[in-house]
Amino acid sequence: MSKVFTITEGLENLGALRTGGQGSVYKGRRMGPMLTAVKLLPTPIYAESEEDKNYLNFRNEVVKLRKVNEEPNPNVVKILSSGITESGSLPYIEMEYIDGPDLCDLLQQPNDKVFTLKEVIRLAYQLAGALAHCHKVGVKHGDIKSNNVKYNAGTGNYILIDFGLAVLTDEERRTSIRHAGAIEFMAPEQHDGLMLPQSDVYSYGIILYEMLTGNVPFPLTGNGETARNNVRLAHIESPVPDLRIARANAMPANWNNEKREQEMQVPHWLLAVINKCLQKRPENRYPSGVELYEDIVSNSFAADTKVNNAALLAENERLQTLVDKLEKSEAEKNKELTAFQNLTQQTAAYYDPQKGMYVRPKSLMLISRGTFTTVVIAALVFMALFSYSFFCKKSAPESIVPVYVKPADFMKPPFMGRAYNYDSVIKAQQAAILKKKAALKPKKAATVAPAKGKQEEKAKKKKRKKFLGIF
């Protein structure tokens, strides 16, 4: 990027970051890779001498401004140097360069239109700490607005920047505010050229209102003087619109009902802090950032303690219920494991790492209890019958001598026990069969003979017919 003009020796101008009626901010670079932000004030200083009123006021304000960095604060930008530019004779303040978006940019797409309560409380704590740090050393910022608070992407902190208005004279400040100031954030007394610690407190309340609702309470609807006067008059006379209604109307569409309900629970202490900051009269606000910071710390700590106690009780109850369920489940699993171990012992099962499961030996066959009982009973019956047939078989007495009887006397009464052998019985049976056959033979011959004669006669007649038929 080409240089616009020379700032001072050893400080390179890398171009404008933003411009406004209260001065312009340029990106600078010191020797090496160090980047800085340089605030150029609009009123030129032609002579660096105490006779020049502008130079004297600038030097006095810079001295106070440097006190801010005597004790570093993580939420206040570091002032590196100040001086007069080589070309243009414009006073400048060199500050550290914060890499990150402005606070107002965090409300633009693709971000949500409003901050979550958790993030608003974090911003309230850090920004109040920055104000308290500045007010302790007697430095009033005078230009607190959402684009003068940057989000440090490296540390995750919110940083208060741009102390340019703090080094202007009352007349320069009044002129700057009238024509180019961010009138939406300015306290009623600032329109008269006054800059009090309570003025910073008022602007702080406007920022919190904007983060919760997505817009300032009195927005500027045009760039003309009439629009600016309307906003100025609203700060002086009009009541602040209800914050909770404005937040409900600005809820992002991508939040579900549960989150919407949760995000609508704005803590009462936070609403009270914002209400006190936005009082019309300075004496009704916090005297400075110190009291504001103390009130936020005490309220947020007390609220967090109550919430944490309730949360701890709820969490303990949830964990106890979970422990009971786990113990019951563990007992059931142990019972099942014991039963499984007994089963594996009874079945001689073993774990097969290749199959990844328990298997039983192939030589072992499992049968049901009923089947086993039936098999045992059948085996016992079989053994009883076998034993009976083996041990109870009758044999013929050795003293009896077999006697052959005649077949005629074998089956005749009286049936008396006679000693005979098996051959006699067989011979007697065969003799009876032969006798029956002999008695049946004559009858068969007598019945068959007539039938034979008739057949022979029929055959003779047929032969005669055939013979006669030849002739």
MILUMTOR-48049 format. One record per residue (C-alpha): residue number from 1; residue in one letter; x, z, y. Coordinates in steps of 0.05 Angstrom, whole numbers, plus 5000, padded with zeros to 4 digits. Each point is the difference from the previous one (the first is absolute). Layout:
N
{NUM, A, {X, Z, Y}};
...
end
This chain:
471
{1, M, {5000, 5000, 5000}};
{2, S, {5028, 4981, 5068}};
{3, K, {5014, 5054, 5052}};
{4, V, {4951, 5008, 5056}};
{5, F, {5047, 5039, 5044}};
{6, T, {5056, 5049, 4993}};
{7, I, {4980, 5074, 4993}};
{8, T, {5068, 5032, 5003}};
{9, E, {5068, 4993, 4969}};
{10, G, {4999, 5012, 4925}};
{11, L, {4924, 4995, 4996}};
{12, E, {4974, 4932, 4980}};
{13, N, {4930, 4978, 5019}};
{14, L, {4963, 4971, 4939}};
{15, G, {4935, 4985, 5036}};
{16, A, {4936, 5035, 5021}};
{17, L, {4960, 5041, 4952}};
{18, R, {4942, 5011, 5047}};
{19, T, {4986, 4999, 5075}};
{20, G, {4952, 5037, 5045}};
{21, G, {4987, 5025, 5070}};
{22, Q, {5041, 5062, 4987}};
{23, G, {5061, 4960, 4978}};
{24, S, {5024, 4958, 4942}};
{25, V, {5032, 5020, 4934}};
{26, Y, {5056, 4957, 4974}};
{27, K, {5036, 5000, 4934}};
{28, G, {5074, 5014, 5009}};
{29, R, {5062, 5003, 4957}};
{30, R, {5060, 5043, 5010}};
{31, M, {5069, 4981, 4974}};
{32, G, {4990, 4987, 4926}};
{33, P, {4934, 5000, 4962}};
{34, M, {4967, 5058, 5038}};
{35, L, {4932, 4979, 5029}};
{36, T, {4968, 5036, 5060}};
{37, A, {4938, 4995, 5043}};
{38, V, {5012, 4993, 5076}};
{39, K, {4946, 5019, 5049}};
{40, L, {5007, 4963, 5067}};
{41, L, {4964, 5032, 5058}};
{42, P, {4967, 4953, 5052}};
{43, T, {5029, 5032, 5063}};
{44, P, {5070, 4974, 5016}};
{45, I, {5056, 5047, 5023}};
{46, Y, {5048, 4964, 5048}};
{47, A, {5050, 5056, 5010}};
{48, E, {5023, 5054, 4953}};
{49, S, {5005, 5054, 5054}};
{50, E, {4962, 5062, 5017}};
{51, E, {4976, 4967, 5064}};
{52, D, {4957, 4954, 4958}};
{53, K, {4937, 5039, 4985}};
{54, N, {4982, 4958, 4940}};
{55, Y, {5068, 5010, 4969}};
{56, L, {4997, 5075, 5014}};
{57, N, {4932, 5008, 4968}};
{58, F, {5021, 4958, 4940}};
{59, R, {5063, 5040, 4989}};
{60, N, {4963, 5067, 5005}};
{61, E, {4946, 4978, 4950}};
{62, V, {5053, 4973, 4952}};
{63, V, {5035, 5067, 5001}};
{64, K, {4936, 5034, 4979}};
{65, L, {4986, 4946, 4950}};
{66, R, {5067, 5011, 4966}};
{67, K, {4981, 5072, 4987}};
{68, V, {4950, 4974, 4949}};
{69, N, {5058, 4980, 4955}};
{70, E, {5041, 5063, 5009}};
{71, E, {4962, 5028, 4941}};
{72, P, {4980, 4941, 4956}};
{73, N, {4928, 4993, 4977}};
{74, P, {4980, 4953, 4943}};
{75, N, {4938, 4977, 5038}};
{76, V, {5032, 4984, 5067}};
{77, V, {5040, 4937, 5013}};
{78, K, {5074, 5011, 5015}};
{79, I, {5023, 4983, 5071}};
{80, L, {5068, 4966, 4994}};
{81, S, {5018, 4981, 5071}};
{82, S, {4974, 4979, 5068}};
{83, G, {5026, 4961, 5060}};
{84, I, {4991, 4940, 5045}};
{85, T, {5001, 4929, 4973}};
{86, E, {5057, 4954, 5022}};
{87, S, {4951, 4946, 5020}};
{88, G, {4936, 5018, 5037}};
{89, S, {5022, 5072, 5015}};
{90, L, {4943, 5027, 4958}};
{91, P, {5003, 5071, 4972}};
{92, Y, {4998, 5003, 4925}};
{93, I, {4995, 5052, 4944}};
{94, E, {5031, 4984, 4933}};
{95, M, {4966, 5031, 4940}};
{96, E, {5008, 4995, 4925}};
{97, Y, {4965, 4941, 4968}};
{98, I, {4943, 5022, 4953}};
{99, D, {4986, 4950, 4945}};
{100, G, {4926, 5004, 4986}};
{101, P, {4930, 4984, 5028}};
{102, D, {4967, 5032, 5060}};
{103, L, {4945, 5050, 4985}};
{104, C, {4946, 4953, 5026}};
{105, D, {5025, 4946, 4952}};
{106, L, {4984, 5045, 4941}};
{107, L, {4926, 4993, 5016}};
{108, Q, {5002, 4924, 4995}};
{109, Q, {4991, 4956, 4939}};
{110, P, {5019, 5005, 4943}};
{111, N, {4999, 5075, 5012}};
{112, D, {4936, 5041, 5002}};
{113, K, {4964, 5006, 5066}};
{114, V, {5007, 5076, 5002}};
{115, F, {5051, 5049, 4975}};
{116, T, {4986, 5047, 4942}};
{117, L, {4992, 5074, 5018}};
{118, K, {5065, 5017, 4965}};
{119, E, {5038, 4949, 5042}};
{120, V, {4966, 5021, 5065}};
{121, I, {5020, 5072, 4988}};
{122, R, {5072, 4980, 4986}};
{123, L, {5001, 4958, 5064}};
{124, A, {4969, 5058, 5040}};
{125, Y, {5053, 5048, 4975}};
{126, Q, {5060, 4954, 5014}};
{127, L, {4976, 4974, 5068}};
{128, A, {4983, 5071, 5024}};
{129, G, {5070, 5021, 4979}};
{130, A, {5030, 4943, 5041}};
{131, L, {4959, 5021, 5062}};
{132, A, {5020, 5073, 4991}};
{133, H, {5073, 4980, 4996}};
{134, C, {4996, 4959, 5064}};
{135, H, {4960, 5051, 5040}};
{136, K, {5048, 5056, 4982}};
{137, V, {5056, 4964, 5038}};
{138, G, {4954, 4981, 5058}};
{139, V, {4991, 4927, 4982}};
{140, K, {4930, 4970, 5008}};
{141, H, {4991, 4934, 4966}};
{142, G, {4943, 4974, 5042}};
{143, D, {4986, 4938, 4958}};
{144, I, {4977, 5024, 4932}};
{145, K, {4960, 4946, 4965}};
{146, S, {4995, 4971, 4931}};
{147, N, {5051, 4944, 5012}};
{148, N, {5051, 5052, 5026}};
{149, V, {4999, 5034, 4932}};
{150, K, {5037, 4963, 4946}};
{151, Y, {4999, 5010, 4925}};
{152, N, {5071, 5003, 4974}};
{153, A, {5000, 4960, 4936}};
{154, G, {5065, 5031, 4979}};
{155, T, {4981, 5073, 5005}};
{156, G, {4924, 4998, 5000}};
{157, N, {4997, 5040, 5065}};
{158, Y, {4960, 4985, 5062}};
{159, I, {5047, 4993, 5061}};
{160, L, {4982, 5009, 5073}};
{161, I, {5036, 4946, 5040}};
{162, D, {5004, 4969, 5071}};
{163, F, {5014, 5054, 5051}};
{164, G, {5002, 4948, 5056}};
{165, L, {4942, 5029, 5040}};
{166, A, {5034, 5068, 4998}};
{167, V, {5056, 4976, 5046}};
{168, L, {4956, 4967, 5053}};
{169, T, {4984, 5032, 5067}};
{170, D, {4929, 5023, 5014}};
{171, E, {4987, 4940, 5044}};
{172, E, {5028, 4951, 4949}};
{173, R, {4961, 5034, 4945}};
{174, R, {4935, 4998, 5041}};
{175, T, {5010, 4926, 5014}};
{176, S, {5017, 4985, 4928}};
{177, I, {4940, 5037, 4973}};
{178, R, {4952, 4967, 5049}};
{179, H, {5019, 4929, 4981}};
{180, A, {5031, 5000, 4931}};
{181, G, {4992, 5067, 4966}};
{182, A, {4965, 5009, 4933}};
{183, I, {4938, 5028, 5034}};
{184, E, {4964, 5014, 4934}};
{185, F, {5050, 5056, 4985}};
{186, M, {5008, 5031, 5070}};
{187, A, {4974, 5067, 5021}};
{188, P, {4953, 5003, 5061}};
{189, E, {5054, 5032, 5044}};
{190, Q, {5049, 4944, 4986}};
{191, H, {4957, 4953, 5041}};
{192, D, {5020, 5041, 5060}};
{193, G, {5074, 4994, 4983}};
{194, L, {5006, 5069, 4969}};
{195, M, {5039, 5008, 4935}};
{196, L, {4993, 5068, 4967}};
{197, P, {5016, 5026, 4931}};
{198, Q, {4924, 5003, 4991}};
{199, S, {4999, 4924, 5013}};
{200, D, {5042, 4989, 4938}};
{201, V, {4953, 5046, 4962}};
{202, Y, {4940, 4958, 5022}};
{203, S, {5033, 4936, 4976}};
{204, Y, {5018, 5034, 4935}};
{205, G, {4925, 5014, 4989}};
{206, I, {4984, 4927, 5014}};
{207, I, {5049, 4978, 4946}};
{208, L, {4970, 5046, 4947}};
{209, Y, {4930, 4975, 5019}};
{210, E, {5023, 4928, 4992}};
{211, M, {5032, 5013, 4932}};
{212, L, {4936, 5033, 4974}};
{213, T, {4950, 4949, 5027}};
{214, G, {5041, 4936, 5006}};
{215, N, {4990, 4996, 5076}};
{216, V, {5011, 5041, 5064}};
{217, P, {4940, 5037, 5028}};
{218, F, {4998, 4957, 5063}};
{219, P, {5026, 4930, 4982}};
{220, L, {5020, 4948, 5052}};
{221, T, {4953, 4940, 4995}};
{222, G, {5037, 4954, 5048}};
{223, N, {5062, 4990, 5041}};
{224, G, {4968, 5002, 5069}};
{225, E, {5002, 5056, 5049}};
{226, T, {4926, 5014, 4989}};
{227, A, {5011, 5013, 4926}};
{228, R, {5058, 5046, 5015}};
{229, N, {4959, 5039, 5051}};
{230, N, {4944, 5009, 4949}};
{231, V, {5049, 5029, 4950}};
{232, R, {5031, 5044, 5054}};
{233, L, {4931, 5026, 5020}};
{234, A, {4981, 5013, 4927}};
{235, H, {5061, 5044, 4991}};
{236, I, {4979, 5040, 5060}};
{237, E, {4925, 5006, 4989}};
{238, S, {4975, 4976, 4932}};
{239, P, {4999, 5045, 4939}};
{240, V, {5041, 4980, 4940}};
{241, P, {4959, 4963, 4947}};
{242, D, {4986, 5039, 4937}};
{243, L, {5061, 4993, 4956}};
{244, R, {4965, 5009, 4933}};
{245, I, {4948, 4946, 5015}};
{246, A, {5054, 4952, 5023}};
{247, R, {5041, 5014, 4937}};
{248, A, {4939, 4990, 4954}};
{249, N, {4987, 4932, 5033}};
{250, A, {5073, 4979, 4992}};
{251, M, {5009, 5016, 4926}};
{252, P, {5035, 4943, 4963}};
{253, A, {4957, 4959, 4954}};
{254, N, {5050, 5006, 4943}};
{255, W, {4992, 5076, 4996}};
{256, N, {4952, 5024, 4946}};
{257, N, {4945, 5051, 5013}};
{258, E, {5041, 5058, 4974}};
{259, K, {5058, 4985, 5046}};
{260, R, {4954, 4988, 5059}};
{261, E, {4967, 5068, 4990}};
{262, Q, {5068, 5033, 4992}};
{263, E, {5028, 4966, 5063}};
{264, M, {4941, 5022, 5041}};
{265, Q, {5018, 5073, 4990}};
{266, V, {5041, 5005, 5064}};
{267, P, {5027, 5072, 5005}};
{268, H, {4966, 5042, 5054}};
{269, W, {5066, 5023, 5027}};
{270, L, {5022, 4928, 5011}};
{271, L, {4935, 4983, 5036}};
{272, A, {5011, 5062, 5044}};
{273, V, {5071, 4979, 5016}};
{274, I, {4979, 4930, 5021}};
{275, N, {4942, 5027, 5041}};
{276, K, {5046, 5047, 5038}};
{277, C, {5051, 4945, 5012}};
{278, L, {4947, 4955, 5030}};
{279, Q, {4972, 5048, 5052}};
{280, K, {4991, 4969, 5069}};
{281, R, {5035, 5055, 5038}};
{282, P, {5074, 5013, 4984}};
{283, E, {4992, 5076, 5001}};
{284, N, {4950, 4995, 4942}};
{285, R, {5051, 4966, 4955}};
{286, Y, {5062, 5027, 4966}};
{287, P, {5051, 5018, 5054}};
{288, S, {5053, 4959, 4965}};
{289, G, {5022, 4971, 4934}};
{290, V, {5029, 5066, 4980}};
{291, E, {4932, 5035, 4996}};
{292, L, {4969, 4938, 4969}};
{293, Y, {5053, 4999, 4945}};
{294, E, {4992, 5074, 4986}};
{295, D, {4924, 4993, 4995}};
{296, I, {5006, 4942, 4952}};
{297, V, {5050, 5035, 4956}};
{298, S, {4959, 5064, 4996}};
{299, N, {4934, 4965, 4988}};
{300, S, {5026, 4950, 4950}};
{301, F, {5038, 5055, 4963}};
{302, A, {4937, 5044, 4996}};
{303, A, {4957, 4942, 4979}};
{304, D, {5051, 4977, 4948}};
{305, T, {5004, 5071, 4973}};
{306, K, {4924, 5002, 4990}};
{307, V, {4999, 4931, 4971}};
{308, N, {5060, 5014, 4956}};
{309, N, {4969, 5066, 4975}};
{310, A, {4935, 4965, 4982}};
{311, A, {5038, 4942, 4971}};
{312, L, {5044, 5048, 4959}};
{313, L, {4939, 5036, 4973}};
{314, A, {4967, 4935, 4981}};
{315, E, {5064, 4974, 4969}};
{316, N, {5010, 5065, 4961}};
{317, E, {4929, 4995, 4973}};
{318, R, {5010, 4927, 4981}};
{319, L, {5066, 5015, 4966}};
{320, Q, {4971, 5060, 4963}};
{321, T, {4943, 4956, 4974}};
{322, L, {5051, 4948, 4979}};
{323, V, {5043, 5052, 4965}};
{324, D, {4939, 5026, 4961}};
{325, K, {4983, 4929, 4978}};
{326, L, {5072, 4987, 4980}};
{327, E, {5004, 5065, 4960}};
{328, K, {4935, 4984, 4964}};
{329, S, {5023, 4930, 4985}};
{330, E, {5068, 5026, 4976}};
{331, A, {4966, 5049, 4953}};
{332, E, {4957, 4945, 4970}};
{333, K, {5061, 4955, 4992}};
{334, N, {5039, 5056, 4966}};
{335, K, {4941, 5011, 4953}};
{336, E, {4997, 4926, 4984}};
{337, L, {5076, 4998, 4990}};
{338, T, {4998, 5058, 4951}};
{339, A, {4945, 4966, 4960}};
{340, F, {5039, 4936, 5001}};
{341, Q, {5063, 5035, 4975}};
{342, N, {4961, 5032, 4943}};
{343, L, {4971, 4932, 4982}};
{344, T, {5068, 4967, 4999}};
{345, Q, {5026, 5055, 4954}};
{346, Q, {4941, 4993, 4953}};
{347, T, {5006, 4924, 4997}};
{348, A, {5077, 4999, 5000}};
{349, A, {4997, 4953, 5060}};
{350, Y, {5063, 4985, 5040}};
{351, Y, {5016, 4964, 5065}};
{352, D, {5022, 4928, 4994}};
{353, P, {5041, 4982, 5063}};
{354, Q, {4994, 4925, 4986}};
{355, K, {4924, 5002, 4998}};
{356, G, {4996, 5055, 5052}};
{357, M, {4949, 5039, 4960}};
{358, Y, {4992, 5049, 4943}};
{359, V, {4994, 4970, 4930}};
{360, R, {4992, 5030, 4930}};
{361, P, {5039, 4981, 4937}};
{362, K, {4972, 4940, 4963}};
{363, S, {5004, 5039, 4934}};
{364, L, {4952, 5051, 5025}};
{365, M, {4926, 4985, 4994}};
{366, L, {4948, 5040, 5038}};
{367, I, {4930, 5011, 4970}};
{368, S, {4941, 5039, 5025}};
{369, R, {4984, 5069, 4975}};
{370, G, {4937, 4977, 4965}};
{371, T, {5036, 4944, 4964}};
{372, F, {5055, 5048, 4979}};
{373, T, {4949, 5049, 4973}};
{374, T, {4966, 4946, 4959}};
{375, V, {5065, 4976, 4971}};
{376, V, {5020, 5071, 4980}};
{377, I, {4933, 5014, 4967}};
{378, A, {5003, 4934, 4962}};
{379, A, {5071, 5016, 4977}};
{380, L, {4979, 5069, 4976}};
{381, V, {4940, 4972, 4961}};
{382, F, {5045, 4948, 4968}};
{383, M, {5051, 5052, 4980}};
{384, A, {4945, 5045, 4971}};
{385, L, {4973, 4943, 4958}};
{386, F, {5069, 4980, 4976}};
{387, S, {5016, 5072, 4981}};
{388, Y, {4935, 5007, 4963}};
{389, S, {5009, 4936, 4961}};
{390, F, {5072, 5017, 4984}};
{391, F, {4994, 5073, 4980}};
{392, C, {4930, 5001, 4971}};
{393, K, {5005, 4940, 4950}};
{394, K, {4974, 5020, 4930}};
{395, S, {5041, 4983, 4939}};
{396, A, {4979, 5003, 4927}};
{397, P, {5021, 5062, 4963}};
{398, E, {5059, 4988, 4955}};
{399, S, {4968, 5038, 4942}};
{400, I, {4943, 4949, 4992}};
{401, V, {5013, 4945, 4951}};
{402, P, {4965, 4933, 5015}};
{403, V, {4948, 4981, 4946}};
{404, Y, {4970, 4931, 4993}};
{405, V, {4925, 5000, 4991}};
{406, K, {4956, 4946, 4975}};
{407, P, {4965, 4958, 5051}};
{408, A, {4934, 5016, 4968}};
{409, D, {5009, 5074, 5012}};
{410, F, {5030, 4995, 5070}};
{411, M, {4937, 4998, 5042}};
{412, K, {4952, 5036, 4954}};
{413, P, {4971, 5067, 5017}};
{414, P, {5011, 5056, 5001}};
{415, F, {5050, 4989, 5055}};
{416, M, {5052, 5048, 4979}};
{417, G, {5070, 5005, 5024}};
{418, R, {5041, 4964, 4950}};
{419, A, {5074, 4988, 5004}};
{420, Y, {5014, 4925, 5004}};
{421, N, {5050, 4956, 5034}};
{422, Y, {4993, 4942, 5048}};
{423, D, {5009, 4947, 4946}};
{424, S, {4939, 5025, 4963}};
{425, V, {4958, 4992, 5063}};
{426, I, {5023, 4929, 5012}};
{427, K, {4988, 4980, 4928}};
{428, A, {4931, 5030, 5002}};
{429, Q, {4983, 4962, 5064}};
{430, Q, {5026, 4934, 4972}};
{431, A, {4960, 5010, 4936}};
{432, A, {4936, 5012, 5039}};
{433, I, {5012, 4937, 5041}};
{434, L, {5011, 4957, 4937}};
{435, K, {4938, 5028, 4968}};
{436, K, {4958, 4980, 5060}};
{437, K, {5029, 4929, 4999}};
{438, A, {4986, 4992, 4926}};
{439, A, {4927, 5021, 5011}};
{440, L, {4991, 4948, 5056}};
{441, K, {5029, 4938, 4964}};
{442, P, {4941, 4981, 4953}};
{443, K, {4949, 5003, 5057}};
{444, K, {5042, 4954, 5044}};
{445, A, {5006, 4948, 4945}};
{446, A, {4925, 5001, 4987}};
{447, T, {4983, 4989, 5073}};
{448, V, {5052, 4946, 5011}};
{449, A, {4983, 4958, 4938}};
{450, P, {4932, 4972, 5021}};
{451, A, {5028, 4979, 5067}};
{452, K, {5055, 4962, 4965}};
{453, G, {4951, 4962, 4956}};
{454, K, {4959, 4977, 5059}};
{455, Q, {5061, 4974, 5036}};
{456, E, {5023, 4960, 4939}};
{457, E, {4931, 4968, 4993}};
{458, K, {5000, 4979, 5073}};
{459, A, {5069, 4969, 4992}};
{460, K, {4977, 4959, 4939}};
{461, K, {4939, 4973, 5038}};
{462, K, {5044, 4977, 5057}};
{463, K, {5046, 4964, 4953}};
{464, R, {4941, 4964, 4968}};
{465, K, {4974, 4978, 5067}};
{466, K, {5068, 4972, 5020}};
{467, F, {5007, 4965, 4934}};
{468, L, {4931, 4969, 5004}};
{469, G, {5012, 4980, 5071}};
{470, I, {5058, 4956, 4979}};
{471, F, {4954, 4957, 4961}};
end
